[in-house]
Amino acid sequence: MSGLPGVCGWHSGSMVKANKSLKTRQALRAHFEEEQQKLRDRKKKLNSLLSLIDQRENLNEKIGHASRAVIDLGEPKELVRELIGVSQRDFNDMLKTAKESSPGDDESHTGNDKRQYNDEAASATDNAGGDGADENSGQ
């Protein structure tokens, strides 16, 4: 009977080792899942940022077109720039972009692009953690 406790002791030791190994694997899986979630969140936030930047570029072009039209109607350039609230350099860039892009191109996509940009803005705001309530505050 003296052999049985040794067998039980050995068997018990391997079970403890197996449980420890299982717990280690579970902890490692949990760590990897956490890291993957962080990467997914990062990707989502970056895509939201890129979408908003694309929208800003489109809006800057439209602001440039509208500004050019107002200036052409006789409003002082400096007054229009102050209304928009951008630096002189940024304002000149907007006007230059508006001048370089043809008005015909802007008119041809307005309907579908506007809906697409609004959808992207809502999606980007949601993904960025916004509630959408202040969506128009920057405009």
N, C-alpha and C positions, 0 to 999 in steps of 0.2 A: 504494500500500500504506500510505501514511501515514494514510489515512482509517480503516483497520481498527482500529488501536490506539485511536483516538478513540471508535469505536463500541463496542469492547470495554470501554473505560474507562467510558463512559456506561452501558452495559448492566450492568457490574459494580457501579457506584454505585447504580443503581436496585435491584439485588438486595440490596445491603447495607441500603438503606433499607427494602425490603420485609421483610427478615428482622428488622430492628429493630422495625418496625411490628407484625409477627406476634408477636414476643417481648413487646412492650408489651401487646398484646391478651390474650395468654396470662396475663401477670402480673396484668392487671386482672381477668380471669375468675377466677383463683385467689384473688385478694383478695376478690372478691364472694362466692365460694363459702365462704371462711373466715368472712366476716361473716354469711352466711346460717346457717352451722353454729352460730355463737355465738348467733344469735337463736333457733334451734331448741332449743339447749341451755337457754337462758334460759327459754323458754316451758315446756319440760319441767320445769325446777326450780320455776318458779312454780306450775304445775299440781299438782306434788307437794306443795308447801307449802300450797296452798289445800285440797287433799284432806285433809292432816293436820290443818289447822285445823278443818275440818268434823267430822272424827272426834273431835277433842278436845272440841268443843262437845257432840257427842252423848254422849261419855263423861262430861263434866262433869254433864250432865243425869242420867245414870244414877247417877253418884256421889251427886248430890244426893238422888235418890229413895232410894238405899240408906242414906245418912246420916240422912235424915228417919226412915226406918223404925227404924234403930238408936236414934236419939234418942227416938222414940216408945216404944221398949221400955225406956227408963230410963237409957241411957248418957248421961253428961254431954256436953253439946254441945262443950265445949272439948276433951275427950278425943278425940272423933270428929274434930274439926278438926285436932288434932295428928297423929292417925293418917294423915290424908290429906296433911298437909304443905303446906297452903296458907295464905295470909294470912286474917285475919278477914273482910276485905272480900270476897275471892274465895269463901270458904266461905259467907258470907251470900248471895252471888249464886247459888251452886249451889243452896242451899236454896230461894231465891225462885223460881228457874227450875223446880225440881222441884215446888214448890207450884202454880205457874201452869199447868204442863202436866198434863194429866189422866193418871192411871195407866192408864186404859183404852187411850189412844192408844199408850202405851209397850208394852203387852202385845200389841196387835194387829199390830205389825210386827216383833217381836223376831226371828223366824226369818230372814226374807229380809234385813232390814237388817243383822243381825249378819254374815251371809255376805258381803253387799255391802261392809260396812266392813272386814272382814278382807281381802277381795280388794283393796280400795283401799289398805289399809295396806301389804300386800305389794308392790303396784305402786308406791306412793309411796316405800317404803323402797328398792326396787330402783332407781327413777329418781333418788333422792337420793344414790345411791352407797353405800347401806348393804348389809350382807350378810345382814340379817335375823336374825342370831344374837342381837342384843340387843333384839329386838322386844318382849319381855316385861319388860325391865329397868325401864321407866318405869311399869309397872303395879303 
